[in-house]
Amino acid sequence: MARIAVIGAGTGAMAAAARLAVAGEKVTVYERSASYGGSVGRHEHEGFVFDTGPGLLHLPAVQRDLFVKTGKQSLEQSVTLTQVDPASRHIFADGTAVSLPNASRAGVAAALDGALGAGAGARWSDFMDRARDAWDRSRRPLLEEPLRADHRVLGRDPYPAVRQRRLLRAARQAATVAEIGAWELADPRLAALLDGYVLAHGLDPRTAPASAALLPYMEQTFGSWYVTGGMRELARAVYERCVARRVEFVFGAEVVRVVEKDGRAAGVELAGGEVAEADRVVLGVRPRPGLVPGQQAWGAGDVPVRAGSGAGATGRFTVLLSLRGAREADAVHRTVVHSAEGAAEQEAVFGGRVAGHPTVWVLRPDDPATRPDAEHEAVTLTATVAPQGPVDWRDAGVRQRFADVLVERAGAAVPRLRERILHTEVRTPAETEAETGAEGGAVPPPALAGADGAYLHPGNLTRLPGLYLAGGWAHPGGGLAHAGMSGTLVAGLVVEGDGFRGSR
């Protein structure tokens, strides 16, 4: 029985811990905060309950596999999952609105034709066919295998962009998300729809590789799911599965250094100076300078600690609203209010400034567990923003002005919004940084193929023997599904050895 120290209690790290414990290892998780879940947090106020991290679950098969492999009780026996239908409502700059059904390609096409005009659905469907090809080409090496030492094969973009001939000029093919929108979708509203999927993951449509088409493909193919009680309930279920498998948790324990002995990871040093010996260490938080001796441990092959920097670093600005008045019967769980100034928004967010006209995601769960009674409603507004540092999100004036902008824009999705507000709670990248330790309150994007590997993350297997990387800042990147995959990969590497190539 090996002793394994896991740094951090995010969902990816806990997924690794549960799987390793089932394999017979003695696992201890060290978490700097007072609770589990990482970015999957919760805020409560006078009977109102809000998610402070992800609001929906995509690719639930990842979580289902975790529960199948670690115990008798399935995911559905541990939490209540509900498909969100419609999956989302979109309000575009020209006032056009469309509701997209959940996990129905034909339904999405019909809805787009009805709202945007004949032909819109066909253009989107053709794009999704190409996105499916990209998924088929990259799914296994990008998501289901540890990052290869020859990871540069993922530097080639798998998206089969349409070759467009032009009179008296060279043919062109889309290499970025923005170019797909302009050249293939050929409708500013369809382009905004695609941009929204990408921006929601903290990626810049102007520079994100065309392979980011996987993001809307995965959501529209595998569906959007809500966990009754909020996504924190999923984190609770994973934590309880770890405890049931006899994983030990030590909260309030900040790891300041991975201990190295005889050229391999041999334990962790805590902030108080205590050293906990281990045979292997799983790092489930964002790698930072000084945490590992030598600075040469990160990733497989040549992927450096700054891997994924091509995606930029963004955070989340969230406004939690306690509202008087019942949720209307035809309210939609998620509405995206798209910016009328998409290019200016992207320039601001990825240039380290505050956007004047942001895209706003509005979540209105129809869940009695989130409100004191049927005559009230809990609503969450979110925008992708620059991290703490380039913008001082601790400045009260900056916070208040941007919160007011979000509330004003969200009024397009929630009738009489401003007059219904009882209480407002604002959370910024500054709070994320303080609570999770992530530099700047940055949120990790998912890994993408293409762009010569600029959107990859450090590999799960490092150059320091006995040290492994899990969670959103490791391969295959951020998001609940991707982080869960990283836990699967780490457990496979520990149990089966460095030659593990993923489950088949």
Salt bridges, closest charged atoms under 4 A:
GLU46 OE1 - HIS45 NE2 3.65
ASP65 OD2 - ARG19 NH2 2.76
ASP65 OD1 - LYS69 NZ 2.86
GLU76 OE2 - ARG64 NE 2.64
ASP94 OD2 - ARG189 NH1 3.56
ASP129 OD1 - ARG105 NH2 2.75
ASP129 OD1 - ARG132 NH1 3.71
GLU144 OE2 - ARG139 NH1 2.61
GLU144 OE1 - ARG140 NH1 3.45
GLU145 OE2 - ARG140 NE 3.07
GLU145 OE1 - ARG148 NH2 3.16
GLU145 OE1 - ARG501 NH2 3.73
GLU184 OE1 - ARG130 NH2 2.96
ASP187 OD2 - ARG123 NH2 3.84
ASP187 OD2 - ARG189 NH2 3.13
ASP204 OD2 - ARG206 NH2 2.70
GLU219 OE1 - HIS58 NE2 3.64
GLU219 OE2 - ARG334 NH2 2.41
GLU233 OE2 - ARG42 NH2 3.07
GLU233 OE1 - ARG236 NE 2.88
GLU240 OE1 - ARG236 NH1 2.80
GLU269 OE1 - ARG257 NH2 2.78
GLU277 OE1 - ARG3 NH1 3.72
ASP279 OD2 - ARG3 NE 3.45
GLU328 OE2 - ARG364 NH1 2.84
GLU347 OE2 - ARG353 NH2 3.91
ASP366 OD2 - ARG327 NH1 3.78
ASP366 OD1 - ARG371 NH2 3.46
ASP373 OD1 - HIS376 ND1 2.72
GLU377 OE2 - ARG364 NE 2.72
GLU377 OE1 - ARG420 NH2 3.04
GLU408 OE1 - ARG418 NH2 3.50
GLU419 OE2 - ARG416 NH1 3.67
GLU425 OE1 - HIS43 NE2 3.86
GLU425 OE1 - HIS423 NE2 3.66
GLU431 OE2 - ARG399 NH1 2.90
GLU433 OE1 - ARG394 NH2 3.24
GLU435 OE1 - ARG427 NH2 2.66
